[in-house]
Amino acid sequence: MSIAILIQVTLGGLLLGGLYALVAFGLSLVYGVAGILNFSHGTLLAVAGIIASVLYAATGLNPLIIGVILIPGFLVFGYFFYAYFLDPLTSRNPFENTVGTVLVTVGALLILSDLSALLAGPTVKNIPLRFQTIEIGDVIISMTQVFIFAGIAALITGLHLFIKRSWIGRAMRAVAQDQVAAQICGVRPNKIRCYTFAVGSGIVAVAAILYVLSFPVDPYMGFSLTVKAFTIIILGGIGNLLGALLAGLFLGVVEAMTAFFWASDWAPAVSIILLLVILVIFPRGIVARLRS
Protein backbone atom coordinates (compact mmCIF):
# COMPACT_ATOMS: atom_id res chain seq x y z
CA MET A 1 0.00 0.00 0.00
CA SER A 2 1.36 3.43 -0.94
CA ILE A 3 1.80 6.34 1.44
CA ALA A 4 -0.51 8.42 -0.76
CA ILE A 5 -3.42 6.03 -0.17
CA LEU A 6 -2.77 6.06 3.57
CA ILE A 7 -2.75 9.87 3.59
CA GLN A 8 -5.95 9.93 1.54
CA VAL A 9 -7.73 7.61 3.98
CA THR A 10 -6.41 9.61 6.96
CA LEU A 11 -7.71 12.89 5.49
CA GLY A 12 -11.13 11.34 5.01
CA GLY A 13 -11.08 10.12 8.60
CA LEU A 14 -10.05 13.54 9.92
CA LEU A 15 -12.88 15.16 7.98
CA LEU A 16 -15.44 12.71 9.36
CA GLY A 17 -13.98 13.02 12.86
CA GLY A 18 -14.21 16.80 12.78
CA LEU A 19 -17.91 16.53 11.95
CA TYR A 20 -18.39 14.00 14.75
CA ALA A 21 -16.70 16.48 17.10
CA LEU A 22 -19.18 19.21 16.14
CA VAL A 23 -22.07 16.90 17.03
CA ALA A 24 -20.37 16.07 20.34
CA PHE A 25 -19.82 19.77 21.16
CA GLY A 26 -23.54 20.45 21.26
CA LEU A 27 -24.31 17.30 23.24
CA SER A 28 -21.51 18.01 25.72
CA LEU A 29 -22.72 21.58 26.20
CA VAL A 30 -26.29 20.45 26.89
CA TYR A 31 -25.20 17.76 29.33
CA GLY A 32 -22.73 20.01 31.10
CA VAL A 33 -25.26 22.80 31.72
CA ALA A 34 -28.64 21.05 31.81
CA GLY A 35 -27.49 17.59 32.90
CA ILE A 36 -29.52 15.96 30.12
CA LEU A 37 -28.46 13.06 27.92
CA ASN A 38 -30.27 14.11 24.76
CA PHE A 39 -30.75 10.89 22.77
CA SER A 40 -32.37 12.84 19.93
CA HIS A 41 -29.28 15.01 19.39
CA GLY A 42 -27.90 13.03 16.44
CA THR A 43 -31.36 12.84 14.89
CA LEU A 44 -31.42 16.63 14.72
CA LEU A 45 -28.39 16.44 12.42
CA ALA A 46 -30.16 13.90 10.21
CA VAL A 47 -33.29 16.08 10.06
CA ALA A 48 -31.31 19.25 9.35
CA GLY A 49 -29.30 17.46 6.67
CA ILE A 50 -32.45 16.17 5.00
CA ILE A 51 -34.08 19.61 5.05
CA ALA A 52 -30.92 21.17 3.60
CA SER A 53 -30.73 18.54 0.85
CA VAL A 54 -34.40 18.95 -0.07
CA LEU A 55 -34.06 22.75 -0.17
CA TYR A 56 -30.98 22.49 -2.37
CA ALA A 57 -32.67 20.05 -4.75
CA ALA A 58 -35.79 22.24 -4.98
CA THR A 59 -34.19 25.68 -5.21
CA GLY A 60 -30.47 25.27 -5.94
CA LEU A 61 -29.68 27.75 -3.16
CA ASN A 62 -26.11 28.17 -1.97
CA PRO A 63 -25.50 26.01 1.14
CA LEU A 64 -24.52 29.17 3.05
CA ILE A 65 -27.96 30.64 2.39
CA ILE A 66 -29.59 27.35 3.37
CA GLY A 67 -27.64 27.52 6.63
CA VAL A 68 -28.89 31.06 7.27
CA ILE A 69 -32.44 29.74 6.83
CA LEU A 70 -31.99 26.60 8.93
CA ILE A 71 -30.00 27.80 11.93
CA PRO A 72 -32.60 30.24 13.37
CA GLY A 73 -35.28 27.56 13.04
CA PHE A 74 -33.22 25.04 14.99
CA LEU A 75 -32.32 27.62 17.63
CA VAL A 76 -36.02 28.28 18.20
CA PHE A 77 -36.83 24.56 18.13
CA GLY A 78 -34.16 23.79 20.75
CA TYR A 79 -35.32 26.61 23.03
CA PHE A 80 -38.98 25.64 23.04
CA PHE A 81 -38.31 21.90 23.11
CA TYR A 82 -36.49 22.31 26.40
CA ALA A 83 -38.91 24.92 27.78
CA TYR A 84 -42.08 22.88 27.14
CA PHE A 85 -40.96 19.24 27.32
CA LEU A 86 -37.88 19.05 29.56
CA ASP A 87 -37.97 21.99 31.94
CA PRO A 88 -41.23 20.81 33.64
CA LEU A 89 -39.39 17.61 34.62
CA THR A 90 -36.92 19.56 36.79
CA SER A 91 -39.60 19.86 39.50
CA ARG A 92 -39.75 16.05 39.84
CA ASN A 93 -37.47 13.97 42.04
CA PRO A 94 -34.08 12.98 40.53
CA PHE A 95 -35.20 9.49 39.47
CA GLU A 96 -38.37 10.71 37.74
CA ASN A 97 -36.43 13.56 36.14
CA THR A 98 -33.79 11.20 34.71
CA VAL A 99 -36.28 8.65 33.42
CA GLY A 100 -38.52 11.40 32.05
CA THR A 101 -35.73 13.08 30.08
CA VAL A 102 -34.70 9.73 28.59
CA LEU A 103 -38.28 8.97 27.55
CA VAL A 104 -38.85 12.45 26.11
CA THR A 105 -35.61 12.55 24.10
CA VAL A 106 -35.96 8.96 22.84
CA GLY A 107 -39.57 9.73 21.90
CA ALA A 108 -38.37 12.81 20.01
CA LEU A 109 -35.80 10.63 18.21
CA LEU A 110 -38.50 8.21 17.01
CA ILE A 111 -40.99 10.93 16.06
CA LEU A 112 -38.47 13.07 14.17
CA SER A 113 -37.05 10.04 12.32
CA ASP A 114 -40.46 8.74 11.23
CA LEU A 115 -41.71 12.22 10.33
CA SER A 116 -38.62 12.87 8.18
CA ALA A 117 -39.05 9.53 6.42
CA LEU A 118 -42.74 10.25 5.83
CA LEU A 119 -42.24 13.74 4.41
CA ALA A 120 -38.93 13.36 2.55
CA GLY A 121 -38.72 9.60 1.94
CA PRO A 122 -36.45 6.99 3.54
CA THR A 123 -33.70 7.22 0.92
CA VAL A 124 -30.32 8.82 1.58
CA LYS A 125 -29.79 12.45 0.62
CA ASN A 126 -26.94 14.90 0.29
CA ILE A 127 -25.91 18.13 -1.42
CA PRO A 128 -23.95 17.03 -4.51
CA LEU A 129 -21.72 20.07 -4.95
CA ARG A 130 -18.56 19.43 -6.95
CA PHE A 131 -15.55 21.70 -6.79
CA GLN A 132 -12.09 21.59 -8.27
CA THR A 133 -9.49 19.31 -6.76
CA ILE A 134 -5.96 19.95 -5.57
CA GLU A 135 -3.29 17.38 -6.39
CA ILE A 136 -0.27 17.15 -4.10
CA GLY A 137 1.79 14.35 -5.57
CA ASP A 138 -0.53 11.35 -5.64
CA VAL A 139 -2.81 12.81 -2.94
CA ILE A 140 -6.04 14.36 -4.23
CA ILE A 141 -7.86 16.90 -2.04
CA SER A 142 -11.19 18.31 -3.16
CA MET A 143 -12.12 21.91 -2.46
CA THR A 144 -15.27 20.53 -0.80
CA GLN A 145 -13.04 18.98 1.87
CA VAL A 146 -11.15 22.26 2.24
CA PHE A 147 -14.41 24.19 2.72
CA ILE A 148 -15.67 21.66 5.28
CA PHE A 149 -12.40 21.82 7.25
CA ALA A 150 -12.62 25.63 7.16
CA GLY A 151 -16.21 25.50 8.38
CA ILE A 152 -15.29 23.16 11.24
CA ALA A 153 -12.42 25.43 12.29
CA ALA A 154 -14.61 28.55 12.11
CA LEU A 155 -17.37 26.96 14.18
CA ILE A 156 -14.95 25.67 16.82
CA THR A 157 -13.32 29.10 17.11
CA GLY A 158 -16.69 30.88 17.24
CA LEU A 159 -18.03 28.48 19.87
CA HIS A 160 -14.91 28.90 22.00
CA LEU A 161 -15.19 32.70 21.87
CA PHE A 162 -18.94 32.54 22.55
CA ILE A 163 -18.50 30.42 25.68
CA LYS A 164 -15.50 32.39 26.98
CA ARG A 165 -16.43 35.99 26.06
CA SER A 166 -20.22 36.38 25.78
CA TRP A 167 -22.52 36.95 28.76
CA ILE A 168 -24.64 33.91 27.88
CA GLY A 169 -21.52 31.78 27.56
CA ARG A 170 -20.24 32.87 30.97
CA ALA A 171 -23.70 32.28 32.45
CA MET A 172 -23.70 28.76 30.98
CA ARG A 173 -20.36 28.03 32.62
CA ALA A 174 -21.60 29.47 35.91
CA VAL A 175 -24.72 27.28 35.91
CA ALA A 176 -22.63 24.24 35.01
CA GLN A 177 -20.22 24.89 37.89
CA ASP A 178 -22.62 25.99 40.66
CA GLN A 179 -26.28 26.62 39.94
CA VAL A 180 -27.04 28.14 43.37
CA ALA A 181 -24.12 30.58 43.22
CA ALA A 182 -25.10 31.56 39.67
CA GLN A 183 -28.66 32.22 40.82
CA ILE A 184 -27.40 34.42 43.66
CA CYS A 185 -25.50 36.45 41.06
CA GLY A 186 -28.72 37.11 39.14
CA VAL A 187 -28.54 34.31 36.57
CA ARG A 188 -31.80 32.48 35.85
CA PRO A 189 -30.77 28.81 35.50
CA ASN A 190 -33.97 27.67 33.76
CA LYS A 191 -33.62 30.37 31.11
CA ILE A 192 -29.92 29.60 30.63
CA ARG A 193 -30.70 25.91 30.16
CA CYS A 194 -33.21 26.87 27.45
CA TYR A 195 -30.51 28.97 25.75
CA THR A 196 -28.05 26.09 26.06
CA PHE A 197 -30.43 23.65 24.40
CA ALA A 198 -31.00 26.22 21.64
CA VAL A 199 -27.25 26.68 21.06
CA GLY A 200 -26.74 22.90 21.00
CA SER A 201 -29.45 22.56 18.34
CA GLY A 202 -27.95 25.42 16.33
CA ILE A 203 -24.51 23.76 16.38
CA VAL A 204 -26.08 20.57 15.01
CA ALA A 205 -27.71 22.54 12.18
CA VAL A 206 -24.34 23.95 11.13
CA ALA A 207 -22.75 20.51 11.40
CA ALA A 208 -25.53 19.09 9.22
CA ILE A 209 -24.84 21.57 6.40
CA LEU A 210 -21.17 20.61 6.40
CA TYR A 211 -21.97 16.90 6.72
CA VAL A 212 -24.26 16.65 3.68
CA LEU A 213 -21.67 18.33 1.48
CA SER A 214 -19.57 15.16 1.67
CA PHE A 215 -21.65 12.38 3.25
CA PRO A 216 -25.23 11.13 2.76
CA VAL A 217 -27.88 11.33 5.48
CA ASP A 218 -31.00 9.28 6.10
CA PRO A 219 -33.83 9.65 8.64
CA TYR A 220 -32.71 6.75 10.82
CA MET A 221 -28.99 7.48 11.23
CA GLY A 222 -29.46 9.76 14.24
CA PHE A 223 -29.03 7.26 17.05
CA SER A 224 -25.68 6.00 15.73
CA LEU A 225 -24.45 9.61 15.59
CA THR A 226 -25.58 10.14 19.17
CA VAL A 227 -23.64 7.05 20.28
CA LYS A 228 -20.53 8.38 18.53
CA ALA A 229 -21.03 11.72 20.29
CA PHE A 230 -21.29 9.94 23.66
CA THR A 231 -18.06 8.10 22.88
CA ILE A 232 -16.30 11.35 22.01
CA ILE A 233 -17.51 13.04 25.20
CA ILE A 234 -16.22 10.15 27.30
CA LEU A 235 -12.92 10.15 25.39
CA GLY A 236 -12.40 13.90 25.59
CA GLY A 237 -14.17 14.76 28.82
CA ILE A 238 -17.43 16.61 29.40
CA GLY A 239 -17.20 20.31 28.60
CA ASN A 240 -13.71 20.00 27.12
CA LEU A 241 -13.83 21.41 23.57
CA LEU A 242 -10.21 20.57 22.76
CA GLY A 243 -10.63 17.08 24.18
CA ALA A 244 -13.80 16.56 22.15
CA LEU A 245 -12.06 17.73 18.98
CA LEU A 246 -9.10 15.39 19.49
CA ALA A 247 -11.39 12.49 20.41
CA GLY A 248 -13.59 13.14 17.36
CA LEU A 249 -10.60 13.19 15.02
CA PHE A 250 -9.30 9.99 16.60
CA LEU A 251 -12.66 8.23 16.19
CA GLY A 252 -13.00 9.39 12.58
CA VAL A 253 -9.53 8.12 11.64
CA VAL A 254 -10.12 4.78 13.40
CA GLU A 255 -13.40 4.31 11.52
CA ALA A 256 -11.79 5.22 8.19
CA MET A 257 -8.91 2.81 8.77
CA THR A 258 -11.30 0.06 9.85
CA ALA A 259 -13.41 0.52 6.72
CA PHE A 260 -10.35 0.55 4.46
CA PHE A 261 -8.27 -2.28 5.95
CA TRP A 262 -11.04 -4.55 7.24
CA ALA A 263 -14.66 -4.00 6.21
CA SER A 264 -16.94 -0.98 6.00
CA ASP A 265 -19.67 -2.89 7.84
CA TRP A 266 -17.46 -2.97 10.94
CA ALA A 267 -16.69 0.76 10.98
CA PRO A 268 -19.90 1.81 12.85
CA ALA A 269 -19.21 -0.82 15.53
CA VAL A 270 -15.90 0.81 16.36
CA SER A 271 -17.55 3.55 18.45
CA ILE A 272 -19.43 0.96 20.53
CA ILE A 273 -16.26 -1.09 21.11
CA LEU A 274 -14.30 2.05 22.02
CA LEU A 275 -17.05 3.17 24.40
CA LEU A 276 -16.99 -0.15 26.26
CA VAL A 277 -13.19 -0.24 26.47
CA ILE A 278 -12.95 3.38 27.66
CA LEU A 279 -15.63 2.90 30.32
CA VAL A 280 -13.67 -0.02 31.74
CA ILE A 281 -10.11 1.32 31.48
CA PHE A 282 -10.55 5.11 31.58
CA PRO A 283 -13.85 5.89 33.34
CA ARG A 284 -12.90 9.59 33.71
CA GLY A 285 -11.89 9.94 30.06
CA ILE A 286 -8.49 9.69 28.38
CA VAL A 287 -7.80 13.44 28.45
CA ALA A 288 -8.53 13.63 32.19
CA ARG A 289 -6.29 10.60 32.75
CA LEU A 290 -3.43 12.18 30.83
CA ARG A 291 -3.74 15.40 32.83
CA SER A 292 -3.57 13.52 36.10
C-alpha positions in Angstrom: 0.0 0.0 0.0 1.4 3.4 -0.9 1.8 6.3 1.4 -0.5 8.4 -0.8 -3.4 6.0 -0.2 -2.8 6.1 3.6 -2.8 9.9 3.6 -6.0 9.9 1.5 -7.7 7.6 4.0 -6.4 9.6 7.0 -7.7 12.9 5.5 -11.1 11.3 5.0 -11.1 10.1 8.6 -10.1 13.5 9.9 -12.9 15.2 8.0 -15.4 12.7 9.4 -14.0 13.0 12.9 -14.2 16.8 12.8 -17.9 16.5 11.9 -18.4 14.0 14.8 -16.7 16.5 17.1 -19.2 19.2 16.1 -22.1 16.9 17.0 -20.4 16.1 20.3 -19.8 19.8 21.2 -23.5 20.4 21.3 -24.3 17.3 23.2 -21.5 18.0 25.7 -22.7 21.6 26.2 -26.3 20.4 26.9 -25.2 17.8 29.3 -22.7 20.0 31.1 -25.3 22.8 31.7 -28.6 21.1 31.8 -27.5 17.6 32.9 -29.5 16.0 30.1 -28.5 13.1 27.9 -30.3 14.1 24.8 -30.8 10.9 22.8 -32.4 12.8 19.9 -29.3 15.0 19.4 -27.9 13.0 16.4 -31.4 12.8 14.9 -31.4 16.6 14.7 -28.4 16.4 12.4 -30.2 13.9 10.2 -33.3 16.1 10.1 -31.3 19.3 9.4 -29.3 17.5 6.7 -32.4 16.2 5.0 -34.1 19.6 5.0 -30.9 21.2 3.6 -30.7 18.5 0.9 -34.4 19.0 -0.1 -34.1 22.8 -0.2 -31.0 22.5 -2.4 -32.7 20.1 -4.7 -35.8 22.2 -5.0 -34.2 25.7 -5.2 -30.5 25.3 -5.9 -29.7 27.7 -3.2 -26.1 28.2 -2.0 -25.5 26.0 1.1 -24.5 29.2 3.0 -28.0 30.6 2.4 -29.6 27.4 3.4 -27.6 27.5 6.6 -28.9 31.1 7.3 -32.4 29.7 6.8 -32.0 26.6 8.9 -30.0 27.8 11.9 -32.6 30.2 13.4 -35.3 27.6 13.0 -33.2 25.0 15.0 -32.3 27.6 17.6 -36.0 28.3 18.2 -36.8 24.6 18.1 -34.2 23.8 20.8 -35.3 26.6 23.0 -39.0 25.6 23.0 -38.3 21.9 23.1 -36.5 22.3 26.4 -38.9 24.9 27.8 -42.1 22.9 27.1 -41.0 19.2 27.3 -37.9 19.0 29.6 -38.0 22.0 31.9 -41.2 20.8 33.6 -39.4 17.6 34.6 -36.9 19.6 36.8 -39.6 19.9 39.5 -39.8 16.1 39.8 -37.5 14.0 42.0 -34.1 13.0 40.5 -35.2 9.5 39.5 -38.4 10.7 37.7 -36.4 13.6 36.1 -33.8 11.2 34.7 -36.3 8.6 33.4 -38.5 11.4 32.1 -35.7 13.1 30.1 -34.7 9.7 28.6 -38.3 9.0 27.5 -38.8 12.5 26.1 -35.6 12.5 24.1 -36.0 9.0 22.8 -39.6 9.7 21.9 -38.4 12.8 20.0 -35.8 10.6 18.2 -38.5 8.2 17.0 -41.0 10.9 16.1 -38.5 13.1 14.2 -37.1 10.0 12.3 -40.5 8.7 11.2 -41.7 12.2 10.3 -38.6 12.9 8.2 -39.1 9.5 6.4 -42.7 10.3 5.8 -42.2 13.7 4.4 -38.9 13.4 2.5 -38.7 9.6 1.9 -36.5 7.0 3.5 -33.7 7.2 0.9 -30.3 8.8 1.6 -29.8 12.4 0.6 -26.9 14.9 0.3 -25.9 18.1 -1.4 -23.9 17.0 -4.5 -21.7 20.1 -4.9 -18.6 19.4 -7.0 -15.6 21.7 -6.8 -12.1 21.6 -8.3 -9.5 19.3 -6.8 -6.0 19.9 -5.6 -3.3 17.4 -6.4 -0.3 17.2 -4.1 1.8 14.3 -5.6 -0.5 11.3 -5.6 -2.8 12.8 -2.9 -6.0 14.4 -4.2 -7.9 16.9 -2.0 -11.2 18.3 -3.2 -12.1 21.9 -2.5 -15.3 20.5 -0.8 -13.0 19.0 1.9 -11.2 22.3 2.2 -14.4 24.2 2.7 -15.7 21.7 5.3 -12.4 21.8 7.2 -12.6 25.6 7.2 -16.2 25.5 8.4 -15.3 23.2 11.2 -12.4 25.4 12.3 -14.6 28.5 12.1 -17.4 27.0 14.2 -15.0 25.7 16.8 -13.3 29.1 17.1 -16.7 30.9 17.2 -18.0 28.5 19.9 -14.9 28.9 22.0 -15.2 32.7 21.9 -18.9 32.5 22.5 -18.5 30.4 25.7 -15.5 32.4 27.0 -16.4 36.0 26.1 -20.2 36.4 25.8 -22.5 37.0 28.8 -24.6 33.9 27.9 -21.5 31.8 27.6 -20.2 32.9 31.0 -23.7 32.3 32.4 -23.7 28.8 31.0 -20.4 28.0 32.6 -21.6 29.5 35.9 -24.7 27.3 35.9 -22.6 24.2 35.0 -20.2 24.9 37.9 -22.6 26.0 40.7 -26.3 26.6 39.9 -27.0 28.1 43.4 -24.1 30.6 43.2 -25.1 31.6 39.7 -28.7 32.2 40.8 -27.4 34.4 43.7 -25.5 36.5 41.1 -28.7 37.1 39.1 -28.5 34.3 36.6 -31.8 32.5 35.9 -30.8 28.8 35.5 -34.0 27.7 33.8 -33.6 30.4 31.1 -29.9 29.6 30.6 -30.7 25.9 30.2 -33.2 26.9 27.5 -30.5 29.0 25.8 -28.1 26.1 26.1 -30.4 23.7 24.4 -31.0 26.2 21.6 -27.3 26.7 21.1 -26.7 22.9 21.0 -29.4 22.6 18.3 -27.9 25.4 16.3 -24.5 23.8 16.4 -26.1 20.6 15.0 -27.7 22.5 12.2 -24.3 24.0 11.1 -22.7 20.5 11.4 -25.5 19.1 9.2 -24.8 21.6 6.4 -21.2 20.6 6.4 -22.0 16.9 6.7 -24.3 16.7 3.7 -21.7 18.3 1.5 -19.6 15.2 1.7 -21.6 12.4 3.3 -25.2 11.1 2.8 -27.9 11.3 5.5 -31.0 9.3 6.1 -33.8 9.7 8.6 -32.7 6.7 10.8 -29.0 7.5 11.2 -29.5 9.8 14.2 -29.0 7.3 17.1 -25.7 6.0 15.7 -24.5 9.6 15.6 -25.6 10.1 19.2 -23.6 7.1 20.3 -20.5 8.4 18.5 -21.0 11.7 20.3 -21.3 9.9 23.7 -18.1 8.1 22.9 -16.3 11.4 22.0 -17.5 13.0 25.2 -16.2 10.1 27.3 -12.9 10.2 25.4 -12.4 13.9 25.6 -14.2 14.8 28.8 -17.4 16.6 29.4 -17.2 20.3 28.6 -13.7 20.0 27.1 -13.8 21.4 23.6 -10.2 20.6 22.8 -10.6 17.1 24.2 -13.8 16.6 22.1 -12.1 17.7 19.0 -9.1 15.4 19.5 -11.4 12.5 20.4 -13.6 13.1 17.4 -10.6 13.2 15.0 -9.3 10.0 16.6 -12.7 8.2 16.2 -13.0 9.4 12.6 -9.5 8.1 11.6 -10.1 4.8 13.4 -13.4 4.3 11.5 -11.8 5.2 8.2 -8.9 2.8 8.8 -11.3 0.1 9.8 -13.4 0.5 6.7 -10.3 0.5 4.5 -8.3 -2.3 5.9 -11.0 -4.6 7.2 -14.7 -4.0 6.2 -16.9 -1.0 6.0 -19.7 -2.9 7.8 -17.5 -3.0 10.9 -16.7 0.8 11.0 -19.9 1.8 12.8 -19.2 -0.8 15.5 -15.9 0.8 16.4 -17.6 3.5 18.4 -19.4 1.0 20.5 -16.3 -1.1 21.1 -14.3 2.0 22.0 -17.0 3.2 24.4 -17.0 -0.1 26.3 -13.2 -0.2 26.5 -13.0 3.4 27.7 -15.6 2.9 30.3 -13.7 0.0 31.7 -10.1 1.3 31.5 -10.5 5.1 31.6 -13.9 5.9 33.3 -12.9 9.6 33.7 -11.9 9.9 30.1 -8.5 9.7 28.4 -7.8 13.4 28.4 -8.5 13.6 32.2 -6.3 10.6 32.8 -3.4 12.2 30.8 -3.7 15.4 32.8 -3.6 13.5 36.1 
